[in-house]
């Protein structure tokens, strides 16, 4: 695979480096090597991604050129995939990219606009991702259900899919907690049944309640009720 586009993109990313932001990001994402973080701010990444997808041949070459060496290159990759308008192509590129996702920030940046148009066609891939042992593939499955299936496309069975997730990984469990916090904000009655039944592990259960209580979208009386549903659990980082 020709590396010209890789070299061009990398050069632009280094030109956009913000050293204070680099230091901030290194602390925010402790699971990857600090030296792989160039330090490019999100608006610049998005701008560069939009420019890249307007050059289809170069965009295709870049998306196929995996793995990338730098965190910021992966962030750009996620942003470029999110800009693809065709559903099938977008899904194929997400599937290609997921095995290379190695941190929460890149995982959470993948948000294809095309997915909103055909949500029903995503359920099968999401179920497959939920069966993955890869941390960020599993987190992405939960994130997809949170982003796309808590409003008009909501079904109570989707709560069951997320409640069944079991992991020892912090980033997976935090993703599950965020999902149920969002579900308590958008689908309170249905989500409350899961919380009342204590179907999540204790840490995730309490974290979901904490995040829901912090949300402005949850009513004060609901927050008060949720506080009483917290369970005792050993301290966990």
PyMOL commands that set and color helices and strands:
alter all, ss='L'
color gray80, all
select helices_A, chain A and resi 4-15+19-28+34-36+42-53+56-64+71-83+87-98+104-109+113-117+119-130+135-148+156-163+170-186+188-196+202-214+220-227
alter helices_A, ss='H'
color red, helices_A
deselect
rebuild
show_as cartoon
